[in-house]
Amino acid sequence: MSTTKPPQADGLAPLRAMIAQACRVLAARGLADGILGHISLRVDERRLLVRCRGPQERGLAFTTEADIRLVDLDGRPGVAGELDGGYAPPNELPLHTEVLRTRPDVAAVVHAHPPDVVCADLAGLAIRPIVGAFDIPGTRLAADGVPVYPRGVLIRNRHLAAEMVSAMGERPVVLLRAHGLTSAAATVEQAVLQAVSVDQLAGLSLRIVGAGGKLADLPETDMAELPDLGGAFNTQTAWRHELARLP
């Protein structure tokens, strides 16, 4: 368990706690097993909170507030002492910072390694709107397309991150071939829930094809009948559920 507390920058403690919870949600959903994956949140024009690597690393499932550190876009401490105690930004910090540099609509970035997403992509199965009321936000996301960054590399510098951002375009999620996914949104909650939806669609696709079925997109007439249940249900209620699932 992490014991070294970060500096008490004004107003950031609740955000650290929320990001730590979100990391645990990713792990509870099986999207970031082991010691891989991270979440970031823009704080201002030059700084972000991000899950850092600590001296007692145990993986996302055991993330605490102490693991969430304030850094700038170049990985330097956001305030003096922020990376004291053996903490360091993740190797793939550029994955987060390049999205934040180029997408003013984005405040939160999630990077995870969902096995079903990796398997479906390597099997040639795109994320498609194959369901309807089963997951309305996920269906709408898939209907507009989920691009793929075709390199299975560690995105550890701005050049590789720029390639990923180019593949992502203006979309909220990009798959990373043989690697995982990146999800971006205005809030941490939305970025995590998007990743959960993509993972569910990938898992269903694998099960359908594995059972001998064929994938088919939801008919346009059915798509037109799907209501927008609003953020209070799609995000707020869904997020309370995710938190309730945590051990």
Buried (B, 14 or more C-beta within 10 A) or exposed (E): EBEEEBBEBEEBBEBBEBBBBBBBBBBBBBBBBEEBBBBBBBBEEEBBBBBBBBEBBBBBBBBBBBBBBBBBBEBEBBBEEBBEBEBBBBEBBBBBBBBBBEBEEBBBBBBBBBBBBBBBBEEEBBBBBBBBEEBBBBBBBBBEEBBBBEBEBEBBBBEBBBBBBEBBEEBBBBBBBEBBBBBBBEBBBBBBBBBBBBBBBBBBBBEBBEEEEEEEBBEEEEBEEBEEBEBEEBBEEBBEEBBEEEE
